[in-house]
Amino acid sequence: MQKKIALLGSTGSIGTQTLDVISRYPGEFKVEVLTAGNNIRLLAQQAKTFLPETVIIGNKEQYPHLKEALKDVRVRIAAGNDAIEQVVTGSNIDLVVAAMVGYCGLRPTVAAIKAGKKIALANKETLVVAGDIIKKLARESGSRIIPVDSEHSAIFQCLVGESGNPVEKITLTASGGPFINFTQDMLGLVKPHEALRHPNWEMGNKVTIDSASLMNKGLEAIEAKWLFDLNPDQIKVLIHPQSIVHSLVHFADGSVKAQMGVPDMRIPILYALTWPDRFVSDLPRLDLSLHKTLTFSDPDMTRFRNLSLAYQALKQGGNMPCIMNAANEVAVNAFLGGKIGFLQMSDLVEYTMEKTEYFMSPGLGFLETTDGNARLIALNYINELLRKS
């Protein structure tokens, strides 16, 4: 039988690559739901190709335009986040691919988990912001979360067949982005277009900037805590510029497992779609004879303070990861808009973490309040910088 898919964030990098994977297996998958935030042109094109039952645009102002674009297509059209939350609970959905970027992906994922759906999780902010809540909901509903990120997919794959065997630690690898060898002074001069040139991976703007600042690895460390039930001191990061070893698991007997492959997100996407099976694919193969040198080094948390701030949030827990995530989303948008510099993103995140109310055991409602308050504090910080400049 065809596996029925709800793809949240279909026009983003993960979304488009997911559809590429699905298109390679006619008869195996049926796209039932497509959602996007604003990109009606691409969303309409995808709808005409995959003919889902439902298409949703997050921005309600775009609804009339989407309706016009799909006037000749037999598809249900809706708009708004409430519609996305409702559609993922439908009985016609087997797997929800959570590929929305940022905090906005939290509530739809929560709705899908409450409904007991299997989740292919690419939205790392969901577990960063509300990991404890998500884990409890998944246990109660029987929902299963399969990671899509290459690093977490690697850990997940290394743990297959290891149930009950003690894990000493995990190592998340990071390419280091385009600036790993830059001095502090050089980082202060970085421009957005330079930060968007990732050497190995094709990703959306937000994730690419996070990779350049190493915030992406900090977010992944927090996500790994919840995915794999780890303590902060069990989660390590190594810089691996070649992006061939995607992550490692260190076991208590001294053995280490690594998952390797070419840097192509379609491979972990395919695994998340087909788990626990592996489908034969025509995706690129790793040839180690072409990679004669694989290098690893510790990250410099002085030059790349975002990683240090993320570990601080990880250890503090409570609503601190939510505060950090909100500040970082504001910081990335401000950097891309030319309002702050590359190094000022860390200044903004640190300031917001210091100034936003901390709470040890937040519920979902309090996290929403936290997110709003942190964003306001971060925006005020930026406005004050601009006023002084």
Helices and strands as residue ranges (DSSP letters): E 3-8, H 13-23, E 29-36, H 40-50, E 54-57, G 60-62, H 63-69, E 76-79, H 81-87, E 95-98, G 103-105, H 106-114, E 118-121, H 125-141, E 145-147, H 150-159, E 167-174, G 177-179, H 184-187, H 192-195, H 205-213, H 215-228, G 232-234, E 235-239, E 245-251, E 256-260, H 266-274, G 288-290, H 305-316, H 320-336, H 344-355, H 364-388
